[in-house]
Amino acid sequence: MFRQIAASSNQGIVVIDGKGIISFINPSAERMLGLRASEATGRPFAGILAALRPGAAPEQPEAMRDTMIELKNRRFIANYIPLNPVSGKAAAMITLEDVERIADMEAAVRRESFARKTIAHSYFEDVRGSSRSIREAKRIARGYAAVD
């Protein structure tokens, strides 16, 4: 079941043993890293380990979350998650998210929000006047704005 879940994930997922040897790599990680599972499995994963945990031995069990790394001239947000397999041998899972993909998704969300007109085009400071009615209208509007 793990392989099916990992294969459908947009995140790159790499599982390594306690010596930093790749035991699993999903299709997203293959694309991100330019590796094929058939070539990568059984080989050291030193490049990503070094970027994630400079100077650390693969046996160290410290988790790292949301760490920005650069590999092959691309930026990723990476997570290093120690695993405790049934065999008792050290292992870890590394997940990767392509920063460029995240930026593209954020831009799409902003375009959609703008198209739906859910982004303010004016600000309270743009409203001129200081009469009691204007101040009251701003107060009420701020109350509505605070809800979102």
Backbone bond lengths (Angstrom), bond angles and torsions (degrees), N, CA, C in turn:
res aa  C-N    CA-C-N  psi(-1)  N-CA   C-N-CA  omega(-1)  CA-C   N-CA-C  phi
1 M - - - 1.442 - - 1.534 110.47 -
2 F 1.351 117.61 -38.96 1.464 120.48 179.55 1.520 110.47 -55.68
3 R 1.319 117.34 -44.42 1.467 120.70 -177.77 1.528 111.53 -62.55
4 Q 1.331 118.01 -37.99 1.462 121.49 178.10 1.525 110.89 -66.23
5 I 1.316 115.84 -43.84 1.469 120.24 179.33 1.524 109.88 -64.11
6 A 1.328 116.60 -48.16 1.464 121.21 -178.27 1.525 111.31 -63.68
7 A 1.321 117.39 -36.62 1.467 120.90 -178.85 1.523 111.80 -66.47
8 S 1.341 117.44 -27.65 1.461 120.22 -179.17 1.526 113.11 -91.41
9 S 1.319 118.09 -3.09 1.459 121.93 -176.92 1.528 111.75 -79.36
10 N 1.348 115.61 142.19 1.465 120.52 172.57 1.520 111.44 -77.74
11 Q 1.318 116.86 -19.31 1.463 120.76 176.30 1.523 109.21 -76.96
12 G 1.319 115.27 142.91 1.454 119.10 171.36 1.519 107.99 -74.45
13 I 1.316 116.82 133.61 1.466 121.01 179.81 1.521 108.14 -128.23
14 V 1.332 114.64 126.37 1.456 121.34 177.00 1.519 107.12 -129.00
15 V 1.331 116.68 131.43 1.462 121.14 176.32 1.521 106.79 -111.11
16 I 1.332 114.89 131.46 1.474 120.53 179.80 1.522 109.69 -123.77
17 D 1.332 115.37 157.41 1.454 118.87 175.23 1.527 109.25 -89.07
18 G 1.315 117.04 -175.83 1.465 121.87 -176.17 1.513 114.50 -64.45
19 K 1.317 117.10 -13.82 1.466 120.41 178.81 1.521 111.65 -103.69
20 G 1.328 116.49 7.76 1.461 120.12 177.92 1.515 113.38 81.73
21 I 1.318 117.35 19.78 1.462 121.47 179.24 1.528 109.03 -91.86
22 I 1.320 116.72 132.60 1.463 121.69 -178.78 1.526 110.26 -69.19
23 S 1.332 115.33 125.47 1.466 119.41 174.90 1.532 111.07 -110.61
24 F 1.334 117.05 -16.41 1.464 120.80 178.49 1.521 108.76 -157.55
25 I 1.321 115.68 141.89 1.465 121.79 174.14 1.530 107.34 -144.75
26 N 1.322 117.23 129.36 1.465 119.39 -177.26 1.543 110.70 -88.14
27 P 1.341 117.25 167.29 1.475 120.35 -178.03 1.534 114.27 -57.27
28 S 1.338 117.96 -36.13 1.477 119.76 178.94 1.521 110.59 -64.39
29 A 1.334 117.63 -43.02 1.469 120.68 178.02 1.522 110.25 -65.46
30 E 1.339 116.87 -36.80 1.466 119.72 176.40 1.529 110.10 -57.41
31 R 1.344 116.41 -48.54 1.467 120.58 -179.54 1.519 111.43 -63.80
32 M 1.340 116.37 -45.93 1.469 120.05 -176.47 1.527 111.94 -62.99
33 L 1.311 116.35 -39.42 1.462 120.87 -173.14 1.519 113.74 -99.30
34 G 1.333 116.68 -4.92 1.457 119.18 -179.40 1.523 112.03 67.83
35 L 1.326 116.39 33.28 1.469 121.84 179.59 1.519 109.16 -116.77
36 R 1.320 115.83 155.06 1.462 120.18 170.30 1.515 107.38 -108.72
37 A 1.328 116.65 139.86 1.464 121.30 -177.58 1.520 110.81 -54.82
38 S 1.318 116.81 -40.24 1.466 119.92 -178.34 1.526 111.87 -63.32
39 E 1.329 117.47 -30.00 1.467 121.48 179.01 1.528 111.81 -87.75
40 A 1.346 116.77 -31.46 1.463 121.02 -173.13 1.528 113.23 -84.18
41 T 1.332 117.03 -36.88 1.463 120.26 -176.26 1.527 110.03 -61.31
42 G 1.329 114.63 131.18 1.460 120.78 -179.24 1.515 114.21 89.85
43 R 1.323 117.26 -1.44 1.468 121.38 -179.75 1.531 110.67 -108.84
44 P 1.334 117.09 157.76 1.467 120.31 178.89 1.529 111.57 -65.30
45 F 1.304 114.64 147.86 1.457 121.76 179.33 1.527 108.75 -113.39
46 A 1.299 116.76 41.38 1.460 122.97 -172.39 1.519 113.72 -62.51
47 G 1.326 118.42 -35.66 1.464 120.70 -176.77 1.508 112.94 -59.25
48 I 1.306 117.67 -48.32 1.458 120.44 -179.32 1.514 110.21 -73.83
49 L 1.335 117.25 -38.07 1.466 119.08 177.92 1.519 110.74 -60.63
50 A 1.315 117.08 -42.87 1.466 120.55 179.98 1.524 111.23 -64.37
51 A 1.326 117.17 -39.50 1.464 120.41 179.51 1.520 111.34 -69.44
52 L 1.320 116.63 -36.76 1.461 121.02 -178.48 1.519 112.59 -76.90
53 R 1.317 115.76 -43.23 1.463 120.58 -171.44 1.527 108.86 -134.83
54 P 1.334 118.55 71.82 1.462 120.84 -176.19 1.528 111.60 -54.34
55 G 1.332 116.22 128.14 1.460 121.53 176.53 1.512 114.98 77.13
56 A 1.328 118.33 -0.49 1.456 121.02 -177.51 1.520 110.70 -91.00
57 A 1.303 116.35 144.00 1.462 121.39 175.38 1.517 108.85 -78.81
58 P 1.342 118.45 147.77 1.463 120.00 -179.26 1.528 113.10 -60.32
59 E 1.329 118.06 -23.25 1.460 120.83 -177.51 1.526 113.03 -75.34
60 Q 1.341 117.66 -14.32 1.461 119.26 -178.56 1.524 109.76 -66.18
61 P 1.333 118.14 129.99 1.460 120.54 -173.60 1.526 115.64 -89.46
62 E 1.310 119.40 14.79 1.463 120.45 -176.61 1.524 111.88 -73.94
63 A 1.307 114.71 129.56 1.469 119.81 176.28 1.520 109.34 -79.95
64 M 1.303 116.22 149.20 1.462 122.01 173.05 1.508 106.85 -132.11
65 R 1.307 115.75 133.07 1.463 120.67 -177.25 1.524 110.12 -123.75
66 D 1.323 114.53 143.26 1.464 122.27 173.81 1.520 112.78 49.85
67 T 1.319 116.29 51.34 1.453 122.62 179.53 1.524 108.84 -99.83
68 M 1.339 116.92 126.57 1.455 121.16 178.71 1.532 108.04 -80.45
69 I 1.335 115.63 125.88 1.466 120.31 177.96 1.522 108.74 -131.77
70 E 1.323 115.63 162.76 1.455 121.31 175.65 1.515 108.26 -125.08
71 L 1.317 115.12 127.83 1.462 122.28 177.88 1.512 108.60 -137.27
72 K 1.310 115.69 132.86 1.466 120.36 177.60 1.529 111.49 50.78
73 N 1.325 116.08 43.10 1.468 123.66 178.11 1.528 113.87 62.03
74 R 1.321 116.95 25.53 1.469 121.94 175.22 1.513 107.79 -128.58
75 R 1.345 115.92 147.06 1.462 120.50 179.22 1.523 110.22 -100.99
76 F 1.323 114.15 139.68 1.461 121.20 -179.52 1.519 109.48 -133.89
77 I 1.311 115.62 152.26 1.456 120.84 165.50 1.522 104.29 -97.87
78 A 1.321 115.53 122.35 1.460 120.59 -173.17 1.519 111.12 -119.69
79 N 1.315 114.35 150.90 1.462 123.06 174.32 1.516 107.61 -128.48
80 Y 1.310 116.29 137.19 1.464 122.29 175.89 1.518 106.06 -117.37
81 I 1.332 115.87 114.87 1.461 120.30 -174.48 1.519 109.39 -120.75
82 P 1.330 117.56 111.50 1.468 119.85 177.68 1.531 110.38 -63.85
83 L 1.310 115.63 141.91 1.460 122.30 178.29 1.528 108.95 -119.66
84 N 1.300 115.88 153.18 1.459 121.04 175.76 1.523 108.24 -121.60
85 P 1.336 116.49 85.09 1.457 118.53 -178.33 1.528 111.76 -66.83
86 V 1.300 115.30 164.47 1.459 121.89 -177.99 1.520 111.24 -57.11
87 S 1.325 117.54 -33.69 1.461 120.95 -177.72 1.522 112.37 -66.97
88 G 1.319 117.12 -15.50 1.461 121.02 -179.77 1.513 113.41 86.67
89 K 1.340 117.95 -4.93 1.459 120.74 179.16 1.519 109.03 -82.11
90 A 1.318 115.60 146.40 1.468 120.74 179.84 1.528 109.67 -64.66
91 A 1.296 114.66 143.66 1.468 121.27 176.30 1.524 106.90 -154.39
92 A 1.313 115.75 168.34 1.455 119.42 178.22 1.519 109.28 -152.57
93 M 1.325 115.13 155.80 1.453 121.91 173.37 1.526 107.13 -115.49
94 I 1.294 115.14 134.61 1.459 121.55 177.04 1.517 106.85 -115.73
95 T 1.331 116.30 128.06 1.458 120.10 175.46 1.518 108.67 -113.54
96 L 1.313 115.43 145.80 1.463 121.96 -178.12 1.517 110.08 -130.59
97 E 1.323 115.52 136.93 1.455 121.82 172.68 1.522 107.36 -124.54
98 D 1.301 116.67 128.76 1.455 122.57 -178.81 1.527 109.06 -72.94
99 V 1.319 117.22 120.04 1.469 122.23 -177.99 1.527 110.61 -61.15
100 E 1.319 117.32 -37.48 1.463 120.52 179.74 1.536 110.49 -63.50
101 R 1.322 116.92 -39.83 1.470 120.68 178.00 1.527 110.37 -64.25
102 I 1.327 116.70 -41.12 1.465 120.81 178.63 1.531 109.55 -62.37
103 A 1.330 117.06 -43.91 1.469 120.94 179.27 1.526 111.06 -63.19
104 D 1.338 116.89 -39.94 1.464 120.26 177.65 1.532 110.94 -63.71
105 M 1.331 116.80 -41.30 1.462 120.74 179.06 1.523 110.92 -65.01
106 E 1.339 116.63 -40.96 1.456 120.53 178.90 1.533 110.31 -63.15
107 A 1.329 116.57 -42.04 1.461 120.44 178.75 1.534 110.56 -62.65
108 A 1.338 117.03 -39.10 1.464 120.68 178.23 1.525 110.97 -64.75
109 V 1.317 117.47 -40.29 1.465 121.31 178.06 1.521 109.94 -63.80
110 R 1.324 116.67 -42.71 1.466 120.04 179.05 1.530 111.61 -64.27
111 R 1.353 116.92 -41.83 1.474 119.68 177.98 1.523 110.34 -62.39
112 E 1.329 116.63 -42.64 1.465 120.42 -179.98 1.529 110.68 -65.12
113 S 1.320 116.83 -42.21 1.468 120.14 178.36 1.517 110.80 -62.68
114 F 1.327 116.49 -41.03 1.459 120.49 179.84 1.529 110.02 -66.22
115 A 1.345 116.60 -41.02 1.458 120.31 179.72 1.525 111.54 -64.36
116 R 1.322 116.09 -33.87 1.467 119.99 178.28 1.524 111.73 -82.45
117 K 1.313 115.25 -1.01 1.466 122.12 179.41 1.531 112.08 60.82
118 T 1.343 114.84 37.36 1.460 118.70 177.86 1.523 111.49 -95.73
119 I 1.328 115.96 7.22 1.459 120.38 178.17 1.519 108.22 -107.91
120 A 1.307 116.19 134.35 1.464 120.69 -178.75 1.520 110.54 -66.82
121 H 1.310 115.37 136.45 1.460 120.92 176.00 1.523 110.95 -102.17
122 S 1.307 115.91 -15.08 1.460 121.57 178.18 1.514 108.39 -133.32
123 Y 1.298 115.34 159.55 1.455 121.72 -178.60 1.525 109.56 -122.59
124 F 1.315 116.59 160.73 1.463 120.71 -179.09 1.523 111.09 -57.32
125 E 1.338 116.12 -33.47 1.462 119.89 179.84 1.526 111.75 -66.86
126 D 1.344 116.94 -20.73 1.461 120.69 179.82 1.529 112.43 -76.12
127 V 1.320 117.33 -19.21 1.467 121.21 -178.71 1.521 107.88 -76.50
128 R 1.312 115.38 122.79 1.463 119.94 -177.55 1.523 110.02 -94.38
129 G 1.287 113.81 153.65 1.455 119.15 178.04 1.512 110.61 109.44
130 S 1.330 114.85 156.23 1.461 118.99 -177.69 1.524 112.07 -137.81
131 S 1.316 115.47 18.90 1.466 118.40 179.51 1.535 109.58 -66.95
132 R 1.314 114.87 164.73 1.458 119.80 179.28 1.535 110.61 -59.64
133 S 1.332 118.27 -39.64 1.470 121.07 -179.89 1.526 111.72 -63.85
134 I 1.336 116.74 -41.24 1.475 120.20 179.84 1.525 109.24 -66.93
135 R 1.325 116.86 -44.81 1.471 119.40 179.17 1.526 111.01 -60.44
136 E 1.340 116.46 -41.15 1.470 120.78 179.42 1.532 110.62 -66.36
137 A 1.314 117.55 -40.94 1.472 121.07 178.56 1.533 110.38 -63.21
138 K 1.336 116.63 -41.51 1.479 120.36 177.23 1.520 110.45 -63.53
139 R 1.327 117.25 -41.50 1.469 120.67 -179.37 1.525 110.35 -61.43
140 I 1.307 115.72 -45.29 1.482 120.29 179.46 1.526 110.41 -64.74
141 A 1.328 116.40 -44.47 1.467 120.80 -179.61 1.535 111.41 -62.42
142 R 1.329 116.16 -39.23 1.485 119.25 177.25 1.516 110.85 -62.04
143 G 1.321 116.20 -36.34 1.468 120.57 176.79 1.516 111.42 -61.91
144 Y 1.344 117.40 -42.65 1.452 120.75 176.97 1.522 111.00 -67.13
145 A 1.317 116.43 -41.51 1.473 120.79 -179.16 1.526 111.08 -63.46
146 A 1.312 117.63 -34.38 1.470 121.03 -178.76 1.517 111.97 -67.20
147 V 1.326 117.61 -23.69 1.467 121.21 179.98 1.517 110.84 -66.87
148 D 1.324 117.93 -40.37 1.469 121.77 -179.22 1.502 108.44 -82.99
